[in-house]
Amino acid sequence: MKPSRSMLLKALLLLALAGILMAIEFSPLRGRFNPDLLQRVVTEAGLMGPAVFFVICALGTFLLVPGTVFVGAGTAIFGPLLCFVCVWPGIVAGAALSYVAARKLGRDLIYSLAGGRLMRYDDLMERNGFKAVLLLRLMFLPLGPVSYGAGLTKVRFWDYFLATALGEAVTILAITLFIGELREAWISGEGRRLFSTGAVFSFLLLMALVVIAGLLKRKYTRKAEKSEG
């Protein structure tokens, strides 16, 4: 199939976006997303600090900044609960923007290049989009690549969005609680806080997520192998 003018334009925009992301990844700007700077910016924003942090999380997620940067900084600035309130919707918003950008700019190009070679796997992703995305989110994989990759497949937006929201809610909550307990133990200088109810609960929650992700991966892999057969 001969690429249309609109497809070529989208391809150029996609390459431009990829170039920007790569430039940010290997430029000093990447270092700007560090806890100290984020804390200073949010503190100077005053009452608007949580809203500013939400925007930073959304933009940073779109620009492939790891979510752990925002979780760690947010926990130090706000504490675990308010951090979750700011970081979770920000990361979900940034992940949604990444999906839409990939879908609008790269989906047609990928389909025209791949043709029928990937249609079987693409159809499988469409039928099991929610489960597949939820599995990937529970596996603590990098946010950005999963988000952009999902946009290039047939995964429906709402399947992607809901799975991302659910998966990130669980993982971010577990991580913020765990980091919060470590922070309190560090500040207080009391090592026994590492064995408090909150610390033990957050650790067990993280371990449970790892086990659940492993079980889901095994189940999904077997299902995919059966479909291929």
Buried (B, 14 or more C-beta within 10 A) or exposed (E): EEBEEEBEEBBEBBEEBEEEBEEBEEEEEBEEBEBEEBBEBBEEEEEEBBEBBBBBBBBBBBBBBBBBBBBBBBBBBBBBEBBBBBBBBBBBBBBBBBBBBBBEBBBBBBBBEEEEEBEEBBEBBBBBBBBBBBBBBBBBEEBBEBBBBBBBBBBBBEBBBBBBBBBBBBBBBBBBBBBBBBBBBEEEEEEEBBEBEBBEBBBEBBEEBEEBBEEBBEEBEEBBEEEEE
